[in-house]
């Protein structure tokens, strides 16, 4: 019997695979008065994947299995990242 330790979350590497975005427009139907626009990704045959080490329930296992280590940012590093982002958001919000 095989014991499953963790399920890894991987995503297709669309950037290096140059996957294409396609738009599908669905016309109004029935009581619906507007078109529905759906954006989809047409994946290439590029067989490379990115390990998602953050968005899951077993982050510690992912880091151990992928041999990644992270150090927590200090308060100054957080401020250096957040403040310009908030300023940019505030600037774009007024447009």
C-alpha positions in Angstrom: 0.0 0.0 0.0 1.3 3.4 -0.9 0.9 6.3 1.5 0.3 9.7 0.0 2.2 12.4 1.8 1.1 15.4 -0.1 -0.5 16.5 -3.3 1.6 19.0 -5.2 0.0 21.9 -7.1 1.6 22.6 -10.4 0.6 25.0 -13.2 1.4 25.0 -16.8 4.3 27.4 -17.6 2.2 29.6 -20.0 4.9 32.3 -20.2 7.7 30.1 -21.6 5.1 28.0 -23.5 3.7 31.1 -25.1 0.1 29.9 -24.5 -2.5 32.0 -26.3 -5.5 33.8 -24.8 -8.7 33.3 -26.7 -11.9 35.4 -26.4 -15.3 33.8 -26.9 -18.4 36.1 -27.2 -21.7 34.4 -26.4 -24.7 36.4 -27.7 -27.7 37.2 -25.5 -30.1 34.4 -25.0 -33.5 34.3 -23.5 -34.1 37.2 -21.0 -30.4 38.0 -21.0 -29.8 41.4 -22.8 -26.0 41.5 -23.0 -23.2 39.5 -24.6 -21.1 37.3 -22.3 -17.4 37.5 -22.9 -15.3 34.5 -21.9 -11.5 34.6 -21.8 -9.8 31.2 -22.1 -6.2 30.0 -22.4 -5.2 27.7 -25.2 -2.2 25.8 -23.8 0.7 25.0 -26.0 2.3 21.5 -26.1 5.3 22.9 -24.1 5.7 20.3 -21.3 7.0 22.5 -18.5 5.2 23.3 -15.2 5.6 25.7 -12.3 5.4 24.4 -8.7 2.9 26.5 -6.8 4.6 26.7 -3.4 2.2 29.2 -1.9 -1.5 28.5 -2.8 -2.3 25.3 -1.0 -2.8 23.7 2.4 0.6 21.9 2.6 3.1 24.8 2.1 5.7 23.2 4.4 5.7 19.9 2.4 6.1 21.8 -0.8 9.1 23.6 0.5 10.7 20.4 1.9 10.1 18.4 -1.3 11.3 21.2 -3.6 14.3 22.1 -1.4 13.2 25.7 -1.2 13.7 27.8 1.9 12.2 31.2 2.6 13.0 33.8 5.2 10.3 36.1 6.4 10.7 39.7 5.4 11.4 42.2 8.1 9.1 45.2 8.6 11.3 47.5 6.5 11.1 45.1 3.5 7.4 44.9 3.8 7.1 48.7 3.9 9.4 49.0 0.8 7.1 46.7 -1.1 3.7 47.8 0.1 4.1 51.6 0.1 4.8 52.0 -3.7 2.0 49.6 -4.5 -0.5 51.5 -2.4 0.7 54.8 -4.0 0.3 53.3 -7.5 -3.2 51.9 -6.6 -4.3 55.3 -5.3 -3.0 57.1 -8.4 -4.8 54.7 -10.7 -8.0 54.7 -8.6 -8.6 58.4 -9.5 -8.5 57.7 -13.3 
